[in-house]
Structure formats: C-alpha cells, structure tokens
Amino acid sequence: LQTKDKFTSEQVNAKLPIISDSFQVFLRELRPADLSGSAGLIMLKTELLKRINKIVAPNEVMDVLFKEILLS
C-alpha cells in the first residue's frame, strides 16, 4: 500500500486486521475470469483502494501495489 506520509502509514497499520477482513470478503466473491487481462487488474486495484480508503478515512491510501497475483 502506498501512502503519502508516515502518519497515514501508521494509521493503515493500526487498521490492518479490518482491512484484511474487508479484502478477504471481497476476494472470495471473485472468479478467475473476473481478473483476466489488464482490465481485471485495474478493477481489482480500484475496488481494493475504495475499500481501504473507506476504512482509513479521513486519511488516504494513494495506491495498491501488487508483487504477485496467483489465480487458482
């Protein structure tokens, strides 16, 4: 997760259990076909970012960065 400053990063870290739960609920609803192609990854980033920013408001996460994505 990319934040604009250290304070926001600390706020995000404090809420990681809530963020993780929100991600799990969302990701379990997806099918591999939902993530196909670049449009699927853009949709994934957008949805995760929306969920994070709702949780950490009024702070803001700037971007979700992926290292690796595994589909099964």
C-alpha positions in Angstrom: 0.0 0.0 0.0 1.4 3.4 -0.9 0.7 6.2 1.4 1.6 9.9 1.2 3.2 10.1 4.7 4.3 8.2 7.7 1.3 9.2 9.8 -1.1 7.7 7.2 1.1 4.6 7.1 0.8 4.2 10.9 -3.0 4.6 10.7 -3.2 2.0 8.0 -1.0 -0.4 10.0 -3.3 0.1 13.0 -6.3 -1.0 11.0 -4.7 -3.9 9.1 -7.0 -6.5 10.6 -10.1 -4.7 9.5 -8.5 -4.1 6.0 -7.6 -7.7 5.7 -11.1 -8.9 6.6 -12.6 -6.5 4.1 -10.2 -7.8 1.4 -11.0 -11.4 2.2 -14.7 -10.9 1.9 -14.3 -9.1 -1.5 -11.7 -11.5 -2.9 -13.8 -14.6 -2.1 -16.6 -13.4 -4.3 -14.3 -13.1 -7.4 -13.8 -15.7 -10.0 -10.6 -16.1 -12.0 -12.4 -14.7 -15.1 -13.0 -11.5 -13.2 -9.3 -10.9 -13.1 -8.4 -11.7 -16.6 -6.4 -9.2 -18.5 -5.3 -5.7 -17.5 -8.9 -4.5 -17.1 -9.4 -7.1 -14.4 -6.3 -6.0 -12.5 -7.4 -2.3 -12.8 -10.8 -3.3 -11.4 -9.1 -5.2 -8.6 -6.9 -2.2 -7.6 -9.8 0.2 -7.8 -12.1 -1.9 -5.6 -9.3 -2.6 -3.0 -8.4 1.1 -2.9 -12.0 2.1 -2.4 -12.4 -0.3 0.5 -9.1 0.7 2.2 -9.9 4.4 1.9 -13.4 3.9 3.4 -11.7 2.2 6.4 -8.9 4.7 7.0 -10.8 7.9 6.2 -10.1 10.8 6.6 -6.6 9.5 5.8 -6.0 8.3 2.3 -4.0 5.4 0.7 -2.7 6.5 -2.7 -2.3 3.2 -4.4 -2.3 -0.6 -4.1 0.8 -2.2 -5.4 1.0 -5.8 -6.4 4.1 -8.0 -6.2 2.5 -11.2 -7.4 -1.0 -12.4 -8.2 -1.8 -16.1 -8.0 -5.1 -17.5 -9.5 -6.3 -21.0 -9.0 
